[in-house]
Amino acid sequence: MPEFIRILQSRIRALLKRRQLDHDLREELRFHLLEKQAAMESAGMSPEEARSAVQRRFGNETSLKESCRDAWMFHSLENSLRDARYALRVLAKHPTFTAVAVLTLAFGIGVNTAIFSVIESVVLRSLPYKAPDQLFSIREALQQGVERNVLTCVNAGNFLLWGPHAGSFTGIALVEPETDNLNLKDETVQIHGVRASADLFKILGIQPQMGRFFTPDQDRSGTANSVILTNALWRNQFHSDSAIVGSTIHLNGYPFVVTGVLPESFYFPKQNELYSSTIAGWTYPIEYFVNLALQRYEINPGLKMFNFSAIGRLRPGANAERAAEELDVGEAQASKGNAIGAKLQIDLVPLKASILGPAEHNLWMLMSGAGLVLLLVCVNLAGLLIAKGAGRVHEIGVRTSLGARRIDIVRQFLIEALLLSATGGALGLVAAYWGVQALVRAAPVEIPRLGSIGIDGKVLFFSAAVSVAAGVLFSLLPAVRLTRSDSNGILRTAGPNTSSGRSVSRMHQAIAASEIALCTVLLISALLIAQSFVRVMKANAWANVSHVVTLSFTPPANHYQQDSFRAQLYTRLLGEARNYPGVQAAGITTALPFKGQMWGDDVQFVEAARPEKETPNANWRFISPGYFRAIGQALLAGRDLLQSDSGRHLVLISERLARQLPRGRNPVGTHISWRTPNSKGDVLFEVIGVVADARATPDERAPFTVYVPYWDWPPWGTALVVRTAGPARSVTAGLQQLIRKMDKEIAIPRAETLHDILSSAVAPRRFVTMLGLLFAASATFLAALGLYGLISLSVSQRTREIGIRMAVGAQIEQIFRLVISQAAVLAAVGLSVGVICAWATTRVLRAFLYEVEPNDPLTFALVCAALLAISIAASYLPARRATRVDPVSALKWE
């Protein structure tokens, strides 16, 4: 056996059997001492002489044992273990410092890992498609004079004109979200899916798990109905039936042949991610795809019928600007000869950016806040560790005088830092796990790919590395500085209350001021965001009620193809709902408040006609009598619809649209010229009332809105709105069954209170506000903690000065003011720097703020006053301790 292996084995055995080897070593040394002593006694020495002679010959027994141990032990490991045991004792002697340092580390690692993991999963990670950077969302923009309006959707007829000119694309797909009733054997369920052209899955680079995809001929009308199921729908509703391909299922009562099943890993944007948030309320995961089957009325090119979304894949090396110019050739044909002189153009947006939408800006803003908190954690940790290290001047002086080497002292400080870092890192991992879970639960559904969020190893390593590096660095600074000093000088200047010199004091003051400055930026930003949230809720306070319930449903197309059948269904349903126990009012609508904008069209007032290019474009919503009373919208002028008005062409308009009329013109009694989907020419609609504005999104201006009675064009998708006398949930189940009884093929509708709808609509803003306030509160706590540590250190440093002042007659109030003024000066310096930084950085929040200026002076003043008060409060305990200094004890070291 090689010598080095034998030595290694013996040392490992010695490490594992330390106590046994120590016992054997003592016995062996004792045996040799006694044997030599006996030999000397045999030579004629007395026992005492023989014992003394043996001890002189063998030397110091302890030193001899250490020499023997060095031969069979890992010396460096032994020293490190000894230092670790000593470090544990040191940390245990200062539980407050240890707890604060560990929790600071855990907080920094946990919070930043959680936030950065969300950013990595949602923003930084590529889309799960082949070459995702080549995928683009294609939108149409309407250029009218100097005004350019990018539309969220495209016209299918215009899409067909792109084909001959799309040389830079390998393919372009057309998609449209839809909701259908899935007719099962014993029940009907509502599912959400997409009409898709045959090229979609080829463009995304997806292969089916079973079956095949659509064929190009199925993009035209008159072809067989086909459906492709997602893996989740196949498993949940069809129990993973392996024979599903080729079988027939029924959607809205019509047969569809299942041509394929998608793999479990397949991801497709939710409907609200596929479309802009300005399209009404699509927040559901996609469960199926049906063939496009474009109808004749859908393929007319022009400036109307923008109902679809388009996704294209560029050829490798193709230029996006060049690709847009190619499609503009088709756009020129589509916009030729329009009455308003508008020009259509193509707008290309990377698909990933289109999916993320405003969520990307919000997430980056949160990451900036998390980064500031991580910086604050490191700064606070630096202050704690420098103060703790500087307070060990006397200890280091003693150890150096007794022979401790510089490397020994540095190693001791390093091991203490690593113990703190390891403990903080372990707690930080737990905090990161719970933080990610909490973020996913609290995050609004508008955040894309929410289900894929989890702790990211690279992010965890980065956060831990930054925090641990800060801990190690700022632990070693005092050790390196102190080991450069003369041990005798240290012992002469060190007393029981001496901590550090002026340089350390200045460094600690700079750290505390920096903490206050960072805290100022975070707190001002958080309060601006919080004010915006409060003002959004106040602006929509009329809808913050829980006794209004909505039930959305779609009549099965096979039973209600004729308009009159749908009108009869809604009339009968309203009569039943109004007579239901606990119901005060009931109505129907095609678009609920805060669910986004709906179908738009121009509004032409006959009595105040405008050129076509100047006519306002409004949302057209179909409602029933009683809707406004049920939803809670105030009637401002005129009257509401009555059931007896059935058959008459009447409308109500929103307050904002009414203001488009010439000043002094009463809108009630005016007429709007409009061509209904079922009419052959323009029809005159009399305006009988004006109602309060209802916003499509909580923080955007209410759109122009025209409310048309449902009998003029009975809609397909609608929502029953009911105002109840008591809690809305008490009648929900009964109303759901009431709708079911109308037709068993109507899926049980989804029920939401108006309060739930508003809460869901403001969820992204509430999420950002909650995290912003959390970051600000954490920063404030850390800043107060750092300032408390600084003032405590300062009081310790100035114990002798305070003792002298008190000995020569200084009063307690003067000493108290002396300490408080130090905190106030530091706070003032930090606030000055923080206000300047906040003035510059809050401008990036402008897009997220609502009716609040980014440099709101009142917010800045409140934050400055609050932080000044917190700083003074943090110095209160050290100030009281300073007033209790005993002059005799303080001066005895002079």
N, C-alpha and C positions, 0 to 999 in steps of 0.2 A: 504494500500500500504506500503510495507517495507520502512524503513527510508532511506536505501542507494539508493533505486530506486528514491525516491522523491528528494534526494540531487543530484543524477546524472541528473535527468530531469531539475532541476533548474539551474544546471551549464551549461548544453547544451543550455538551453534557454538564459542564460546570455551570452554565447559565440556568439550566433546568433544575439542577440539584445543588443549589447554592448553599443551603443550610447544612446538607450532609457533608459537602466538601469542607465547609468552615469547621465543622465538628472534627472531621478527620485530620485537618491541618493542625488544629489545636492539640489533638492527641499525639500526632506525630512529633510536633515540636516538644511537647512535654516529655515524650519518650526519650528523645535525643538529649534533652537537658538532664534528665534523671540518670541516663546511662553515663554521660560524661562526668556528672557529679559523683556517681558511684566509683568511677575509675579513679578520680582524683582523691577520693577518700581512701581508696585502697593503697594509693601511693603515699599516704601518711598525712594528708590534710584533714583539718577539722571540718565538720559539716558546713559551718558558716564560711570558712575560707574557700572551701570547694564550691559553694553556691555562688559566692562573689566572683570567683575566677571564671566559672562557666558563663555567668551573665556578661562579664567583660569580653569574653571570647566570642560569644554569639551576637552581642550588640543588642540594640533596642528590639524587643520582641514584636511590638506593633509594626515597626518598619520592616522587620523580617517577614511578617505575615503579608504585608502589602506587596513586598517584592515577589513572594510566592504566588499571590493572587494574580499579579501582572503576567505571570508566565502562563496561566491557564484561563484568563478571563479576557473579554472584549473590553478593553480599558475605556474607549470612547463611549461605548454603550453604557457601561457602568456609570460613568460621569453624567451622561445624559439622563439616565433613570434617577440618579440622585438629585440632579437639578429639577427634574419633573416633580419629584416628591416635595422638594423645597418650594417649587412654584405653586403647587396645590396649597401648601400651608400659607404662603403669602397671599394668594387670592382668597382663601377662606378667612384670613384675618381682616379683609376689607370687603365684606359681602355687598355693600352698597355699590362700590365701584365695579365689582365683578358683575353684579346683576345688570347695571346700566350698560356696561360695555358689551356684554353678551346679547342683551335685548336690542341694543343699537345695531349690532352686526346682523342679528336675525331679522330685524325689521328691514334693513337695507337689502339683504339678499332676498328675502321673501317677497317684498313688494315689487322690486324691480324684475325678479324672475317671472312673477305672475304677469305684469304688464308687458314685458318684452316678449314673453311667450305668445301672448295674444297678437302682438305686432308681427312676430315671425310667422305665425300660422295664417294670419289673414292677409297681411300686406306683402311680406317679403317672399313667402313661398309661392312657387309658380303654380299656375292652374294645372290640374291633372289631365292635360291633353298633350297630344303630340305637337312639338315645336310651338308652345303657347304664345311666343313672342310674335308669331306670324298671324295671329288671330285678331281681327278688328271688328268692332261694332260699327255698322254703317248707318248714319243718320242723314236726314234731309234738312237743309237749312233754307229758310225763306228770306231772300234778299229783296227788300223793298226800299229803294232810295238808299239812305245811309244806315238804315236799320236792318240788322241781320238777326233773325230769330231761329235758333237751332231747335228743330222739332224732335220730340222724343221717339217718334215712330216713323214708319215709311209707308208709302202708298204701294199696294201690290201691283197696280198697273205700271207705275214708274219703275218698279223692280224688274218687270219683264222687259222694259226698254234698255236696262243696263247690259243685258246678256251679250249682245254683239260687240260691245266695247270694253268688256272686262278682261282684257288681255293680261293684266298684272295679277289676276286672281286665279287660283286653281279651282275655286268654287265659291258661290254665295248661297246661303240658305235663308229662307224666310220662316219666321216662327210667330205664333200668336198664342198667348195664354188663354185658357178657357176652363170653365168649371162644368162638370157633367154629373148626372145621376147614374151610378153604376147599379144596374138591376141584378140582384142576386136571387137565389132561390127563395129565401125567407124574408129578405129585407132589401131596402134600397139605401145606398150610402152615397154621400156627396164626395167626389174626388176632384183633384185639380191637375190639369195637364196642359199640353201644348199641341197645337196644330203645327206640323213641321214639314218642310219640303224634303225631298229624298236625299239631297246632298248634305244634310245637317251632320249625320254621324260620320260620313266620309271626311268632311271638313274638320271635325273634332278629332279624327283619328281613333274612333272607337269601334271595337268589334263586338258583336252580340254574344252573349253567353249561350243562347239557344236561338235557333231559327235564323231569320234574315231581316234586313231593313226594307224600307219602302223602295219602290221602283219609280223612275222619273215620270212615267205616265200617270202615277197616282197623285201628281201635283195638280192635275186638271179635274174639273168637275165631271160627274157622270161615271167615275170609276168606283170600284168596290171599296167599301169602308174597311180600313185596316187599323190595327192598334198594336203598339209595342209597349210592353209592361216594364216598369222598373222592377228591380229585384225585390224591393220592399213590398210593393203591391202584390207581386206574384206570391211572396211568402205569406203575407198577412191575410189576403182575401181569397187566394186560390191554393193555400196550403202546400206550396212548392210542388204543384202538380207537374210531373215531368212530361205529361202528354198535352200540355196547355197549347203548344204551338199547333196551329191549324184548327183549333176549336173556335167556337163563336161565343162572344159575350155581348151583353146589351148595354148600350149607353143611351140614356134618355129614351129607352124603348126601341132603339134601332140596333140591328145586328152589326157587329164589327168582328172581323176575323183576326185572331191573334197571330201576328207574323213573327214575333220575336220577343225575347226577354233580355234585358240589359244586365251586364255584370254588376255584382254588388259594389264594386269600387267606383262605379260611374257616378259622376257629379254633374249636375246641371243647375245653373243659377235659379234661385227662387224667382217667382214672378216679379217681386218687387226689385230684385237685383237685375233681372233681364230688362225690365222697363225702368224708366225714371220714376222717382217718387211722386211725380206729378200725375201719374196714371193711377186710377182709383184702386187703392187698397190691396194690391196683390202681395201677400206675405206668406204664401203657402208653399211647401215643398212640392216639386213636380213628381207626379205619380205615374204618368202615362204619356204617350205620344200618339197622335192620330195623323193620318196622311193629310196633306194640305188641302187638296180638292177645292181649288179656288172657284168661287161662284162667279157667274157672269157679271153681277153688279160690283164685284170686288176688283175687277181688272181694268177699270176705267182710269187712265192716267190723268193727272191734273193736280189741283191744289186742295183736294179734299180726300176724305177716307184714309187718313193716316192711322192705320190700325195694327200694323205689323212691326216686328223688329227684325233686323237683318244682321247676319254674322258672315263675315268673309275671311278667307285665308289667302294671304299674299304668297306669290311664288317666291322661292328663296332668292334673295338679292334684290327683290322688287322694291321700288320706292313708294312710300305711302302717298306723297304729294302727287306723283305721277299717276298712281292708281285712282286718286280722287278726280284728277283732271279727265281721265278716261270715262269715268262714270258720269261726269258733268255733261258729256255729249248726249247721253240719254235724258239727263235732267233738262237740258235745253229743249228737247222735243216735248217733254211733259209739260213744261211751263209756257209753251208757245201759244200766243194769242189770248192769254188770260186778261180779264177786264181790268184788273187792278195794277197791271204792269209789273207784277212781281216776278222774280227769277229764282228758280230752285237750284241749289248747289249741294254738293256732297260734303259731309263732315265725317272724317274717319277718326275713331277713338280706339286705342288699344282695348281689347275685350276685358282685360283685367282691370283697367282704370274705370271702364264703364260699369263693371260689376261692383267695384268698391264704392264708387260715387262719393257722397259726402262723408261716408264712414271712414275713408282713408284720412281725411283732414282731422277728424275727431280723434282717431287713434294716434296719429303722430303728435297731436297736441297733448294727449295723455302721456305718451312716451317722454315728451319734453318735461312734463311735470314729474314723472318718475325719475328721470335723469337728474333733475334738481334735488330731489329727495336723496338719491344715492350720493350726490356730491355733498349734501348736508350731513349725511351719515358719516362720510369719510372725514369731513371737517370736525364734526363733533367728537368722533373717535380720536382724532388727532389731539384735540384739546384735552380729553380725558387721560390719554396715555402719556402725553408730555407732562401734564400736571402730576400724574402718579409717579412717573420716572424721576421728575425733578424733586419730588418729596423724599427721595431715597438717598439724598446726598450723604447723610451721616452713615448710613448702612454701607454705601460703596466705599466711603473713606476708611471705615473699619476693616472691611474685607481686603482692600488694597494694602493697608498697613500690615495685615497678617499674611501677606504673600500671594493673594489672589492675582492671577494674571489677567490682562485685558481681555483675552479671548474667553476666559472663564466667565467674566462678568457679562460680556456681550452674549455668550451662549445662554446664560441664565435669563436675560431679558428676552432673547429670541424664543426660548421654550415657553415662557409665560405668554408671549404673544400668540404662539401657535396653539396653546391650550385654549386661550380665549377664542381664537379664530375657529378652532375645531368645534367647540361647543356652540358658538354662534352660527356656524355653518350648518350644523345638524338641525338646530332649531329653525334656521332659515329655510332648509329643505322642507320641513313640515309646514312652515308658514307659506312657502311657495305653492305647495300642493293644495292647501286649503284656499289660498288666494285665487288660484286658477279656477277651482270649483265655484268659488263665490262669484268671480267675474262672469263665468259662463251662465250661472243662474240669474245674475242681475242684468246681464247684457241684453239689449233689445234685439228682436228678431231681425232688425235691419242690418246687423253686422253679418257680412257674408261668411260662409263656411264655419259657422259657429260650432258645429259638431266636431270639427277636426282639431279644435284647440286643446292642447295639453302641455304639460311641462316640457320645455325644449332643453335637451342636455347642453347644447352649446351656450344657450342663454344663461342657464344655471351656472355653468362653469365661469362665464364672463363675470356675472354679478359676484359670485363667491371669490373669484380671483381679485377683483377690484377691492372688495371689502377687506379680504385677508391681507392683500398687499399693503393697504393703508394701515391696518393694525400692526403688521410687522415693521413697516417703515417708521411709524411714529413711536413704536416701542423701542426701537434701536437708537433713535436720535439722542435721547437722554443718556443711554449707556455709552455711546461713542463720545459724547461731549464730556461726560464725567470721568471716563477713563483716561482722557487726555490731561486731566488736572493732577496736580501734585497732591498726594494723599495727606501729607501733613497740613497743606493749606486748606484742604477740605475739612479736616478735623478741627482746625482752628476756627474756621468760619461757621461750621455747622453747629447748630443747636437743635433742641428738640422741636422748635417751631420754624426752622429755616427750610425753605423749599427750593428756591432757585434764585438765579441772579436776574439782573435787569433784562438781559437778552431773552431769557425764557418768558419773563413777564410780558415783554413787548410782543413776542410771538403769540402768546396766549390771548392777549388783547386783540391782535389782528384776527385770530381765529374766531373769537366771539363776535367781533364786528362783522365778519364775513357771514357768519350764521344769521345774524339779524338781517343783513342785506338780502340773502337768499330767501329768507322767510318773508321778507317784505314783498318780493316779486311774486312768490307763490300765493300769498294771502290776498294781494290785490287782484291777481288773475282769478282766483277762486271766487272772490266776492263779486266781481263783475259778471262771471258766469251765473252765480247764484241769483243775482238781481235780474238777469235776463230770464231765468227760469220762472221766478216769481211773477214777472210782468207778463210772460206768456200765459201762465195759469190765470192771472187776473183778467187778461184780454178775452179769455174763453170761459170765464166763470159761469156763464149762463148754462153751459153744457156739463158742468161738474156735478151731475145728479145721478143717483143710483136707482131712482124709481122710474126710469125710462128704459125699456128693454127693446132690443131689435132682434128680429129673426129673419135671416137671409135665406132665400130658397129660389129654385128655378123650376118652373113647370116642365114636365116631360114633353119633349117636342112632338112625339108621335100622337099625343092626345090633344095638343093645343096649337096646332099649326095655324089655325085660323085666328085672326085677331079677336073676333067676337067671342070665341071660346075662352081666351085668356081674360078678356074684360069681364065675362060672367064669373070666372073663377075668383078674380080679385074683388068683385062686388059682393059675392056671396061670403068670401072670407072676412071682409070688413064688417058685414052685418053680424056674423057669428062672434068675431073678436070684441066688438063693442058691447055685446050682451054678456060677455064672459064675466063671472064674478070677480070683483076687484079691479076691473079695467075702467079707467076714467075717459080715455080717448084713444083712438086707433087710427092709423093711416098707413099708406104705403109710399115708397120712394125708390127710385133707381140708384140714388147715390146718397150715402149718409155723410154728415159733417166729419171732417178730419180724415176721410178715407181717400183723399186725393181728388183731382179734377176728373171730370167725365167728358163725354162727347161734347165737342164744341161746334158752334156755327155762328154765322154773323147775325146781328140784330139790326133790322131796319125799321125805325119808327116812321110810320106813314106821315104823321103830322110834323115831323122834323127830319125829313129825309136828308141823307148825306151821300156824297160820292161813295161808290162801293169800296174804294181803298181806305176810306176813313170810318167805315162802320165798325163799331166795337164787336169783338168776338166774345161770346158768352158760353157758359155751361148750360146745356138744356137738360133739365131734370124732369122726370115724369112722376107726378104725385097724385094723391087722392084727396078728397075733402077730409078734413080732420087731421091731416099730417102736421101742420104747423102747431096746432094745439098739443098734439102728442109729443112732438120733439121739443117744444118750448120756444120756438122762434116767434118773436113779437110781430104782430100785424101793425104796421106804422100808418097805413092809409088804406082807404077803400074797404073791401070785405074779402072774406075767405071763400073758397069754393064750397058749393053745396051739392049734395047728391042729385038734387033736382036740376042742376045745370048740365046733366049728362047730355051729350050730343052737341053742346054749344062750344064754339071756339073761343075759349077764355084762357088767360094766363095771369100769373102774378110775377112781379120782377123784384130783384133785390134792391136795397137802398142805394148801393153804389151805382148800379145800372141806371136807376131813376135819375141820378144826378148828371147823367150824360145828356139829358134833355135840356133845352134852353132854360136859363134862369127864369123862374116865375111860371113855367109851364107845369100844370098839374098832370102827373103821369097817369092818374086814374082816368080812364075814358079814352086814352090814346090807343092806337092800333099798331101791331107789329105784323109785317108781311113776312110769311115763312112758308116754305114748301115742305110739307110733312113727307115722311118716307112713303106714305100711301097715296098722296095726292098727285094729280097730274099737272097742277099749276100752283101758283102762290095762293095762300089762304090768309085772310085777315083775322088776327087774333086780338080780341079786346083785352086791354090791361084793366083788371078789376081791383088790383090791390098791390101794395108795396110792403115787403117784409124785411126784417132786419137781416143784415149780412150774416152768412155762415161760411166759415173758412174751410178751404179744402185741406190745408195743413195748418197746424196751430200757430206757427210763427211767420206765416206769409199773408199778405193782403188778400182779403176775400175776393174771389173772382166775380165778374159780372155773371149773374145767374137769371135764367128764365125758367119758371115752374109751369109745366104744361099738364093739364089733367090727363090721367092715364087712358081715358077712353079715346083720345085722339090717335094714340099709337100704343096699344097695350104692350109693355116691355116684356122681355123674357126673364132676365134676372131682376129680382126685386127684393125689398126688405119690408117686413111688417114692423111698424113702430108702434109701441103701446106704452101709454102712461098709466101707471098703477096707483092705487090709493095707498098701498103698503109697500113692503120690500118687493122689488121686481122679481127676484128669484122665486117668490111664492107662487107665481102664475106661469113661470117659464115652461115647466113640464106640460102643463095643461094646454098651453098655446101650441107647443110643438105637436102634441097629439091632435089638436084641432086642425092644424095644417095637414097632417098625415091623413086625417079622415076625408079631406077633400079629394085626395087621390093617393092610393097606396104606393104609387110609383114616385111620389115626391119624397126625396131624401129628408130625413129628420133635420130640420134647419139648425144651424149654429146660432146660439143665443149670446148676445153681448149687451151689457147695459151701456148707456151713453157715457157713463163715468169710465167704464172699461175702455171704450173706444178712444176717449180723450187721453186716458192714461197710457194706452199703447202708442198713440200718436206722439206723445211727448217723451216716450221712453228713451230715445237716443239722447235728448237734451238732459233728462233727469240722470241718466247714467254718467254722462260727462260731469255734470254738476256734483253728483255724489262723490266721484273719485277726486275731483278737484278740491272739494272741501276736506276730504280725507287727507290728501296730500298737504293741504294748508295747515290742518290741525296737527298733523305729524311734524311738519316743519316748525310750527310754533312751539310744540312741546320740546323738540330737540334744541331749538334756540334757547328756550328758557333754561333747559338743563345745562347747556354749555355755559350760559351766563352765570348760572348759580355756581358751577365749578370754578369759573374764573374768579368771581368775587370771593369765594371761599379760599382759593389759593392766595389771592391778594391779601386777605385778612391774615393768613398764616405768615406771609412774607413780611407783613408790616407790624407783626406783634410787638417787636421791640420799639418801633416808632410810636405805635399807639400807647405803649407803656410809658414812654418818655413824655408824650403829650399829656397823658393823664397825671403823671407825676408832677408836671409843672403847672397843673391847674386846669387842663381842658375838661369841659363838662361832657356828660354822657350824650346830651343832645348834639354837641358838636362832632363827637366821634361818629354818631349815627348818621348825621348829615354827610360826613366825609365819605363814608362807604357808599351811601345811596347816590351821592353825586358822581362817584366813579361809574356806577352802573348807568346813570343817566347820560353821561358823556359818551360812553361806549354805544349806547342805544342811539344817540343822536348821530354819531358817525355812521353806524350801520344803516340807519334809516335814510340818511342823505344819499349814500351810495345806492341803496335799494330802490329809492324813489326814482333816481335817474335811470337805473336799469329797467325798472317797471315801465317808465314812460316810453322807453324804446321798444320793449318786448310785447306789451299788451296790444300793440297795433296789429299783430298777427291774429288776434282774437276777433277782429272786427267782423269777420264773416259769421261767427257764431253768436255774436251779441245781438240782443233784441231790445231796441229802444234804450240802449245804454251806450254812452260814449266810452271808447277804450281808455281815455284819460280823464275819467269822471273825477273832478276835484273832491267831491264829498267822500267817495270811496277811498281816495288816497289819504285824506285827512283822518278818516275813521281808523284806517289801518295804522297810521303813524301813532295816533293816540292810544290805540289798543296795545301796540307793541311796546310803547314807552311805559305804559302801566304794567305790562307783564314783566318788563325788564326790572322795574323798580320792585315789583313783588318778588321776583327771583332773588333780589339782593337783600330782602328783608331779614331772613334768618342769619346770613353771614354778618349783617350789620348788628343784629342783636348780640351775636357771639362776640363781636369786637368790643361792645360796650361792657362786656363782662371780663375783659382781660385784667389779670392781677398785675399791677405795675412791678411789684417785687419779683414775681416769677419771670416777668418779661425782661427785667434788667439784670438778672443775676448772671447772664452769659456775657455781659459787656466787660 
